[in-house]
Amino acid sequence: MRYRFIFALTLVSLALLLAACSQGQTTPTTTAPTESSGYPPAELNAPAAAPTDASYPGPEIQNQAPAPDTQVDPGYPAPAEGGPALIVYLADGNSVNVFRNNLEELPAVTIDAGGQQKQGPKLSDLLTIAGVTQYQSITIEGTGNNLTLEPAQITDQVILDLSDTAQVVLVAGGLPADQWVQGVQAVRAK
């Protein structure tokens, strides 16, 4: 009987102790921050604007191995809104994401291509801002075809046509229109 009394008293004491410890404490609840609460700050949601001063280093460089040397699948989706317009793969294994605004900031030239006036930045200027200085060949990969050019073929007559807002087109004076690279997604230096 004595043990039952002690056991009951212990249980009651423990229950009172637990009740006293948890009194006044509530489980904190949180709500997800929303735009109306000021989170995340608007500048995190906005696409980054490229600096305009001369110290701007150019497009962002990523250290990654180049993808296998294969033709781009014609069903490959267009680059995401705000994503890079194309990627330049350097011979050393690094890659450079080039955004549409980087291309639009390059000086534009006008060439005669197949009786049409085409305007856009020179391929050589893209290679310069991407840091491609020495190469044996450049392969331009698009959604429908690829084109490999030797250094002597990369002239002021080889441009990136930006007139179609949905894609970048490599155009070359003296090259038939069916060999232009539609939907340029990658430029590989070897």
Secondary structure, DSSP 8 states (H G I E B T S, - for coil): -HHHHHHHHHHHHHHHHHHHHHTT----------GGGT-S-HHHHS------STT---SEEEE-----S----TT-----TTS-SEEEE-TTSEEEEE-HHHHHHS-EEEEEETTEEEEEEBHHHHHHHHT----S-EEEE-SS-EEEE-GGG--TTEEEE--STT--EEEETTS-GGGSBSS--EEEE-
